[in-house]
Amino acid sequence: MHRSILIALLLTLAPGFSRAADPTAEMTAAAAAWLQSLDPAQRSQAVFTVDDSERENWNFVPLARKGVTLGAMTDAQRVLARQLIAAGLSQRAQLQVEAIIALENVLFAISGSARRDAKLYYFTIFGTPGSPAPWGWRVEGHHLSVNFTLADGRISATPFFFGANPGEVRIEHAQKGKRVLAVEEDLGRTLVKSFDATQLRAALIAGRAPDDTLTGNRRQVQPLEPAGLAYAQMTPDQQTQLRALLGHYVGRLRPDMAAAEMQSIASRGWELVHFAWAGSLEKGDGHYYRIQGPAFLIEYDNTQDQANHIHTTWRNFAGDFGRDLLAEHYRRDHKPAR
């Protein structure tokens, strides 16, 4: 196994450090501090009710959104906004967020389009942080959508989208050589290329990769066909690699939350997890993969712009936008009067 891939694998599997505060407390404090820093006009743009349809109006293309942009904030407000991101994401994912945003500068150098603006990333709050009622927050812009829903001390973290255009910066630029989603690409390819002929026949679901993730920006998704190679059909080393790949996506969350997510996946049974690949196995050619279990789906697609434009998404069939948490909350706390 290539040394860089092995290092990434070991880092992914390493136990996360503990944090002093629980995730709900940290997110609540960070969201409240950011809201407190806003002036009335900004606050009117930033806050929606938790049941507003805008909460599920998510996307990952360069378009106008609801919320307050980085460009509309003061330096102090931007610090507080990034503290909110830090309350939910791992240190690695925080760096990826900054790198995804910075790629807008590369796209501006290529196209000169005003749409390519690193300040057009929007922060939005749904509900009231710290109240007994459910609430949530979102950070979104081109190739980035981070959605958290909090209810009764529990947290949902999907849909979760990271993208990279270009996947590798190849123009003459200060960022030349940068690969924001390198591990997502390299771990997936290393795994599929480790399969023997029989395994590969099971894993390969199409000779041509789809033009994008199959679920796109749908508000709610259902399980795709459980195609591909089952976890039980892999060797122990391949199983370790698959857990590392999945752990890399889940590890975008802060370590305590990521550990709980991985335990939840394991408790449902690794034998129910499938890995599927479509397209070429070679770098530089269009390719796609997905990892699916009973409750979740992860998709990766790299086909656009001569296979140098990556989309990755993590979905939860019952829990996107905290639907399962909200349903439980309303069943318990809003029973009809008799």
C-alpha positions in Angstrom: 0.0 0.0 0.0 1.3 3.5 -0.9 2.8 5.2 2.2 0.5 8.3 1.9 -2.6 6.1 1.7 -1.4 4.1 4.7 -0.8 7.2 6.8 -4.3 8.5 5.9 -5.8 5.1 6.8 -4.1 5.1 10.2 -5.1 8.6 11.0 -8.7 7.8 10.0 -8.8 4.8 12.3 -7.0 6.5 15.2 -9.3 7.3 18.2 -10.3 10.9 18.4 -9.4 13.2 21.2 -12.0 14.1 23.8 -13.4 17.6 24.0 -14.3 19.5 27.2 -17.8 20.4 26.2 -20.5 18.2 24.6 -21.4 19.0 21.0 -24.8 20.5 21.8 -23.3 22.9 24.3 -20.5 23.9 22.0 -22.8 24.4 19.0 -25.3 26.3 21.0 -22.7 28.7 22.5 -21.1 29.3 19.1 -24.4 29.9 17.3 -25.6 32.2 20.1 -22.3 34.2 20.0 -22.4 34.6 16.3 -26.1 35.7 16.3 -25.3 38.2 19.1 -22.7 39.8 17.0 -25.1 40.5 14.1 -26.9 43.8 13.7 -30.7 43.8 13.2 -30.5 43.8 9.4 -28.1 40.9 9.4 -30.1 39.0 12.0 -33.3 39.3 9.8 -31.3 37.6 7.0 -29.8 35.0 9.1 -32.7 33.5 11.2 -35.6 31.3 10.0 -37.9 29.1 11.9 -37.0 25.5 12.2 -40.0 24.4 10.2 -39.4 26.9 7.4 -39.0 25.1 4.0 -35.8 26.9 3.5 -34.1 24.6 6.0 -34.3 21.7 3.4 -33.6 23.9 0.4 -30.0 22.8 0.1 -27.7 23.0 -2.9 -24.0 22.9 -3.9 -23.9 25.0 -7.1 -22.9 28.7 -7.2 -26.2 30.5 -6.6 -27.7 33.0 -4.1 -28.8 31.5 -0.8 -30.6 32.7 2.4 -28.4 33.8 5.2 -25.5 36.1 5.9 -22.4 35.8 3.6 -18.8 35.9 4.8 -18.4 39.0 2.6 -21.2 40.8 4.6 -19.6 40.1 7.9 -17.0 42.0 9.9 -13.7 40.4 10.7 -15.0 39.7 14.2 -18.2 38.1 12.9 -16.2 35.9 10.6 -14.1 34.6 13.5 -17.3 33.7 15.3 -18.8 32.1 12.2 -15.7 29.9 11.9 -16.0 29.0 15.6 -19.5 27.6 14.8 -17.9 25.4 12.1 -15.3 24.3 14.6 -18.1 23.3 17.0 -19.3 20.7 14.5 -16.4 19.6 12.4 -13.1 17.9 12.9 -9.9 19.9 12.5 -9.2 18.1 9.2 -12.7 19.0 7.9 -12.3 22.6 9.0 -9.2 22.8 6.8 -11.1 21.2 4.0 -13.8 23.8 4.3 -11.3 26.6 4.0 -9.6 24.9 1.0 -12.9 24.4 -0.8 -13.7 28.1 -0.3 -10.2 29.0 -1.5 -10.8 27.1 -4.8 -13.2 29.9 -5.7 -10.1 32.0 -6.2 -8.7 29.4 -8.7 -12.0 29.4 -10.6 -12.1 33.2 -10.7 -8.5 33.1 -12.2 -9.8 30.7 -14.8 -13.1 32.3 -15.7 -13.1 35.8 -14.3 -16.8 35.2 -13.4 -18.2 37.2 -10.5 -20.0 34.0 -9.4 -16.5 32.7 -8.4 -16.3 34.5 -5.1 -14.8 33.1 -1.9 -17.0 35.5 0.1 -20.3 34.0 -1.1 -20.6 31.4 1.6 -23.8 31.7 3.7 -24.4 31.1 7.4 -28.0 30.5 8.5 -29.7 29.6 11.8 -33.0 27.8 12.0 -34.9 28.3 15.3 -33.4 29.5 18.6 -30.1 28.1 19.8 -30.3 27.0 23.4 -34.1 26.9 23.6 -35.9 23.6 24.5 -37.3 23.5 21.0 -35.3 21.9 18.1 -33.0 24.2 16.1 -30.4 23.9 13.4 -27.7 25.7 11.4 -26.3 25.6 7.9 -23.1 26.7 6.1 -23.5 26.6 2.4 -22.0 27.8 -0.9 -20.4 26.4 -4.0 -19.3 22.8 -3.3 -20.1 23.1 0.4 -23.2 22.2 2.3 -23.0 21.5 6.1 -26.4 20.9 7.8 -26.9 20.3 11.5 -30.2 19.7 13.4 -30.3 19.6 17.2 -33.2 18.2 19.2 -33.3 16.9 22.8 -29.5 16.7 23.1 -29.1 14.7 19.9 -27.6 15.9 16.6 -28.1 15.1 13.0 -25.4 16.1 10.5 -26.7 15.3 7.1 -27.0 16.1 4.2 -23.2 16.7 4.1 -21.6 17.8 0.9 -18.0 18.5 0.0 -16.8 19.2 -3.6 -13.7 20.3 -5.3 -13.3 22.1 -8.6 -10.7 21.6 -9.8 -10.0 18.3 -8.1 -6.3 19.1 -8.7 -5.2 22.6 -9.4 -3.2 22.4 -12.6 -3.0 26.0 -13.8 -0.2 28.4 -12.8 -1.5 29.6 -9.5 -0.5 30.0 -5.9 -2.6 26.8 -5.2 -1.0 24.7 -8.0 -0.9 21.1 -7.1 -3.6 21.3 -4.4 -6.0 18.3 -4.1 -8.6 19.2 -1.6 -10.3 15.7 -1.7 -7.2 13.7 -2.4 -7.8 11.1 0.3 -11.4 10.5 -0.9 -10.2 9.7 -4.4 -7.0 7.8 -3.5 -8.5 5.5 -0.8 -11.4 4.6 -3.1 -9.2 3.8 -6.0 -6.7 1.8 -3.8 -9.6 -0.3 -2.5 -11.1 -1.1 -5.9 -7.7 -1.9 -7.4 -7.1 -4.4 -4.6 -10.0 -6.6 -5.8 -9.3 -9.8 -7.6 -11.2 -10.6 -10.8 -14.2 -12.1 -9.1 -14.5 -9.3 -6.6 -14.2 -6.7 -9.3 -17.0 -8.2 -11.3 -19.3 -7.8 -8.3 -18.0 -4.3 -7.4 -18.2 -2.8 -11.0 -21.8 -1.7 -11.6 -21.2 0.2 -14.8 -18.4 0.7 -17.4 -19.2 4.4 -17.5 -19.5 6.6 -14.5 -22.7 8.7 -14.0 -22.3 12.5 -14.8 -23.0 13.3 -11.1 -24.0 11.7 -7.8 -27.2 9.9 -8.3 -29.1 11.6 -5.5 -28.0 15.1 -6.3 -29.6 17.7 -4.0 -32.8 15.9 -3.4 -34.4 16.8 -0.1 -35.0 13.2 0.8 -33.5 10.1 -0.6 -34.3 6.4 -0.5 -31.7 3.6 -0.6 -30.3 2.8 -4.0 -30.0 -0.8 -5.2 -27.6 -2.5 -2.7 -25.3 -3.3 -5.6 -21.6 -3.9 -5.6 -19.2 -5.9 -3.4 -20.5 -6.9 0.0 -18.2 -6.3 3.0 -18.3 -10.0 3.8 -16.9 -10.7 0.3 -13.7 -8.7 1.1 -10.5 -9.9 2.6 -9.6 -8.6 6.1 -7.2 -6.0 4.7 -9.9 -4.8 2.2 -12.4 -4.6 5.0 -10.0 -2.4 6.9 -9.6 -0.2 3.9 -13.4 0.1 3.5 -13.8 1.0 7.1 -11.0 3.6 6.7 -12.7 5.1 3.6 -16.1 5.3 5.4 -14.4 6.6 8.5 -12.8 9.4 6.5 -16.2 10.7 5.5 -17.7 10.3 8.9 -14.5 11.8 10.3 -15.5 15.2 8.9 -17.5 15.5 12.1 -15.8 16.3 15.4 -14.2 13.2 16.9 -16.8 12.5 19.6 -19.7 12.7 17.0 -17.7 10.7 14.5 -17.1 7.9 16.9 -20.8 7.6 17.7 -21.7 7.5 14.0 -19.2 4.7 13.4 -20.5 2.8 16.3 -24.1 3.2 15.0 -23.0 1.9 11.6 -21.2 -1.1 13.2 -24.2 -1.9 15.3 -26.4 -2.3 12.3 -23.9 -4.8 10.8 -20.9 -4.3 8.6 -22.0 -7.3 6.6 -24.9 -5.1 5.3 -22.5 -2.6 3.8 -21.7 -2.6 0.0 -19.1 -0.9 -2.1 -19.9 -0.2 -5.7 -17.7 1.3 -8.5 -18.5 2.7 -11.9 -16.2 3.9 -14.7 -12.5 3.6 -15.1 -10.1 2.4 -12.4 -7.3 4.7 -13.7 -6.5 8.2 -12.4 -7.6 10.9 -14.9 -10.6 9.0 -16.2 -14.2 9.4 -15.1 -15.1 7.3 -12.1 -17.7 7.0 -9.4 -18.2 5.0 -6.2 -20.7 4.6 -3.4 -20.8 3.0 0.0 -24.3 2.0 1.2 -25.5 0.5 4.4 -29.0 0.1 5.9 -29.2 3.7 7.1 -26.7 5.7 5.1 -25.4 6.4 1.6 -22.1 8.0 0.6 -21.5 8.9 -3.0 -18.4 10.1 -4.8 -18.3 11.3 -8.4 -15.4 12.6 -10.5 -16.4 12.9 -14.2 -16.9 16.6 -15.0 -14.1 18.8 -16.5 -12.1 15.8 -17.8 -12.5 14.0 -14.5 -11.1 16.8 -12.5 -14.2 18.0 -10.6 -15.3 16.0 -7.6 -18.6 15.8 -5.8 -19.0 13.9 -2.5 -22.2 13.5 -0.4 -23.2 11.8 2.7 -27.0 11.1 3.2 -29.0 9.5 6.0 -32.2 7.8 4.8 -34.3 8.5 7.9 -32.2 11.3 9.5 -31.4 13.9 6.9 -32.3 17.3 8.3 -32.9 15.5 11.6 -36.3 14.1 10.4 -36.0 11.1 12.8 -35.0 13.4 15.7 -37.8 15.8 15.0 -40.4 13.1 14.6 -39.4 11.6 18.0 -39.4 15.0 19.6 -42.9 15.9 18.4 -44.3 12.5 19.3 -43.1 12.8 22.9 -43.5 16.6 23.5 -46.5 17.5 21.4 -49.1 14.8 22.1 -52.6 15.9 21.3 -54.6 17.0 24.3 -57.3 14.6 25.6 
